[in-house]
């Protein structure tokens, strides 16, 4: 899969986006102003671009035109929050529009949604000998199939796409059950079953009073 281009002039935000997406299995490149981004777009192809609107030298709206001309999907991630701004961005051809501040889990979900709609969602996720294919909905561990329930599969996918990030129980519950009436018991039971099936006693870390995190290689006890 080709990299995702992140165009953001605030380096901490650009780094947060890159950390979030690399943890979800994507590769990324950064440009910190519109002119540098235009040079990169002219040189290579990207799977998707994440653009701020207010950029030095060339703004996000103009970059959107470059990217649309080569068929690259675009998500605006910006502090411009009015309805007029959102409508303008979408009418100009952006595939999605996310305002700052954003939740990392929502950013990954938006990226996945755009890649699915554009036929580009083919990232295979790997961690601790486990391979998860989201398109085929299969899981293997050391080459052998692992049979998971639909919710166990979705939980594993969320953890693998956000590897190294702590995911709040409430967010996980809403994504898996689609219900705002939060109840930690079914989520905790689902985590327990997943750990047992994969033999992941320490790989899925419980963050006290917060949620769960899939550790990175070399960090699990």
C-alpha positions as CSV (number, residue, x, y, z in Angstrom):
1,X,0.0,0.0,0.0
2,X,1.2,3.5,-0.8
3,X,1.8,6.0,2.0
4,X,-0.7,8.5,3.4
5,X,0.4,12.1,3.0
6,X,-0.1,14.3,6.1
7,X,-0.1,18.1,5.3
8,X,-0.1,20.0,8.6
9,X,2.0,23.0,9.6
10,X,1.7,22.4,13.4
11,X,4.3,19.7,13.9
12,X,2.8,18.2,17.2
13,X,-0.5,17.7,15.4
14,X,1.2,16.2,12.3
15,X,3.2,13.9,14.6
16,X,0.0,12.8,16.5
17,X,-1.7,12.0,13.2
18,X,1.3,10.0,12.0
19,X,1.6,8.1,15.3
20,X,-2.1,7.3,15.2
21,X,-2.0,6.0,11.6
22,X,1.3,4.1,11.8
23,X,-0.1,2.4,14.9
24,X,-3.1,1.4,12.8
25,X,-0.8,-0.2,10.2
26,X,-0.4,2.6,7.7
27,X,2.8,4.3,6.4
28,X,2.9,8.1,6.3
29,X,4.9,11.0,5.0
30,X,4.6,14.6,6.2
31,X,4.8,18.0,4.6
32,X,4.6,21.1,6.8
33,X,3.6,23.6,4.2
34,X,1.5,23.6,1.0
35,X,4.4,24.2,-1.3
36,X,6.4,21.2,0.1
37,X,3.2,19.1,-0.2
38,X,2.7,20.2,-3.9
39,X,6.3,19.1,-4.7
40,X,5.6,15.6,-3.1
41,X,2.3,15.2,-4.9
42,X,4.1,16.0,-8.2
43,X,6.7,13.3,-7.5
44,X,4.7,10.3,-6.2
45,X,1.3,8.8,-5.6
46,X,-0.4,8.6,-2.3
47,X,-3.1,6.3,-1.0
48,X,-4.9,9.2,0.7
49,X,-4.1,12.7,1.9
50,X,-4.9,14.4,5.2
51,X,-4.9,18.2,4.8
52,X,-5.1,21.2,7.0
53,X,-6.8,24.1,5.3
54,X,-4.8,27.0,6.7
55,X,-1.3,26.3,5.4
56,X,1.6,28.5,4.6
57,X,2.4,29.2,0.9
58,X,-0.4,27.1,-0.6
59,X,-3.6,26.4,1.3
60,X,-5.5,23.2,1.6
61,X,-8.2,24.2,-0.9
62,X,-5.7,24.6,-3.7
63,X,-3.9,21.3,-2.7
64,X,-7.3,19.6,-2.9
65,X,-7.5,20.6,-6.6
66,X,-4.0,19.0,-7.2
67,X,-5.0,15.8,-5.4
68,X,-8.4,15.4,-7.1
69,X,-6.8,15.8,-10.5
70,X,-4.7,12.6,-9.8
71,X,-7.5,10.7,-8.1
72,X,-6.2,10.8,-4.5
73,X,-8.8,10.8,-1.8
74,X,-8.7,13.7,0.7
75,X,-9.7,14.2,4.3
76,X,-9.6,17.7,5.7
77,X,-8.5,17.8,9.4
78,X,-8.8,21.5,10.3
79,X,-9.7,24.0,13.0
80,X,-12.2,25.6,10.6
81,X,-15.4,24.4,12.2
82,X,-18.3,26.4,10.8
83,X,-21.0,24.8,8.6
84,X,-20.0,27.1,5.7
85,X,-16.4,25.7,5.9
86,X,-17.5,22.1,6.0
87,X,-19.9,22.5,3.1
88,X,-17.3,24.3,1.1
89,X,-14.7,21.6,1.7
90,X,-17.1,18.8,0.8
91,X,-18.4,20.7,-2.3
92,X,-14.9,21.2,-3.6
93,X,-14.4,17.4,-3.5
94,X,-13.0,16.4,-0.1
95,X,-14.0,12.9,0.8
96,X,-14.5,13.7,4.5
97,X,-14.1,16.6,6.9
98,X,-12.9,16.3,10.5
99,X,-12.5,19.2,12.9
100,X,-9.8,19.7,15.6
101,X,-9.5,18.6,18.3
102,X,-10.2,15.0,17.2
103,X,-10.1,11.6,18.8
104,X,-7.4,9.3,17.3
105,X,-9.9,6.5,17.1
106,X,-12.3,8.6,15.0
107,X,-9.5,9.6,12.7
108,X,-8.7,6.0,12.0
109,X,-12.3,5.2,11.5
110,X,-12.7,8.1,9.0
111,X,-9.5,6.9,7.1
112,X,-10.8,3.4,6.9
113,X,-14.2,4.6,5.7
114,X,-12.7,6.6,2.9
115,X,-10.4,3.9,1.8
116,X,-13.3,1.4,1.7
117,X,-15.4,3.7,-0.4
118,X,-12.6,4.3,-2.8
119,X,-11.6,0.6,-3.0
120,X,-8.3,1.1,-1.3
121,X,-8.8,-0.7,2.1
122,X,-6.4,-3.6,1.8
123,X,-4.1,-3.2,4.9
124,X,-3.3,-6.5,6.5
125,X,-2.5,-6.0,10.2
126,X,0.1,-7.9,12.2
127,X,1.1,-8.2,15.8
128,X,2.8,-10.8,18.0
129,X,2.5,-13.5,15.3
130,X,-1.1,-12.7,14.6
131,X,-2.2,-11.6,11.1
132,X,-5.6,-10.0,10.6
133,X,-7.1,-9.4,7.1
134,X,-9.9,-6.9,7.4
135,X,-11.2,-7.5,3.9
136,X,-11.3,-11.3,4.1
137,X,-12.2,-11.1,7.8
138,X,-9.7,-13.8,8.7
139,X,-7.3,-14.2,11.6
140,X,-4.2,-16.4,11.7
141,X,-1.7,-17.0,14.4
142,X,1.7,-18.4,13.3
143,X,0.0,-19.5,10.1
144,X,-2.9,-21.3,11.8
145,X,-6.5,-20.0,11.6
146,X,-8.0,-18.5,14.7
147,X,-11.8,-18.6,15.0
148,X,-13.2,-15.5,16.6
149,X,-16.8,-14.2,17.1
150,X,-17.7,-11.1,15.1
151,X,-17.3,-8.9,18.2
152,X,-14.0,-10.5,19.1
153,X,-12.8,-9.9,15.5
154,X,-13.9,-6.2,15.6
155,X,-12.2,-5.7,19.0
156,X,-9.0,-7.2,17.8
157,X,-9.1,-5.1,14.6
158,X,-9.6,-1.9,16.7
159,X,-6.7,-2.8,19.0
160,X,-4.4,-3.7,16.1
161,X,-5.2,-0.5,14.2
162,X,-4.5,1.6,17.2
163,X,-1.5,-0.3,18.5
164,X,0.3,1.5,21.3
165,X,-2.6,3.8,22.0
166,X,-4.9,3.4,25.0
167,X,-8.5,3.1,23.9
168,X,-11.2,4.2,26.4
169,X,-13.7,1.5,27.5
170,X,-16.6,3.8,26.5
171,X,-15.3,4.3,23.0
172,X,-14.7,0.6,22.5
173,X,-18.1,-0.2,23.8
174,X,-19.8,2.3,21.5
175,X,-17.8,1.0,18.4
176,X,-18.6,-2.6,19.2
177,X,-22.1,-2.5,20.5
178,X,-23.3,0.8,19.0
179,X,-25.1,1.7,22.2
180,X,-24.6,4.8,24.3
181,X,-25.8,3.0,27.5
182,X,-22.2,2.0,28.5
183,X,-21.8,-1.3,30.4
184,X,-18.2,-2.5,30.9
185,X,-19.1,-6.1,31.7
186,X,-19.6,-7.4,28.1
187,X,-16.5,-5.5,26.9
188,X,-14.4,-6.9,29.7
189,X,-15.6,-10.4,29.0
190,X,-14.9,-10.0,25.3
191,X,-11.3,-8.9,26.1
192,X,-10.9,-11.9,28.4
193,X,-12.1,-14.3,25.7
194,X,-9.8,-12.7,23.1
195,X,-6.8,-12.9,25.4
196,X,-7.5,-16.6,26.0
197,X,-7.9,-17.5,22.3
198,X,-4.7,-15.8,21.3
199,X,-2.7,-16.6,24.5
200,X,-2.2,-12.9,24.9
201,X,-1.9,-12.6,28.7
202,X,0.3,-9.4,28.6
203,X,0.0,-8.2,25.0
204,X,-3.4,-6.6,25.7
205,X,-2.7,-4.3,28.6
206,X,-5.4,-3.1,31.0
207,X,-5.1,0.6,31.8
208,X,-6.6,1.0,35.2
209,X,-9.9,3.0,35.1
210,X,-9.3,3.9,31.5
211,X,-9.4,1.1,29.0
212,X,-7.2,-1.3,27.0
213,X,-4.0,-1.0,24.9
214,X,-2.3,-3.5,22.5
215,X,1.4,-3.2,23.3
216,X,4.0,-2.7,20.6
217,X,6.7,-5.4,19.9
218,X,9.3,-5.5,22.6
219,X,7.1,-3.7,25.2
220,X,4.9,-6.5,26.5
221,X,6.3,-8.2,29.7
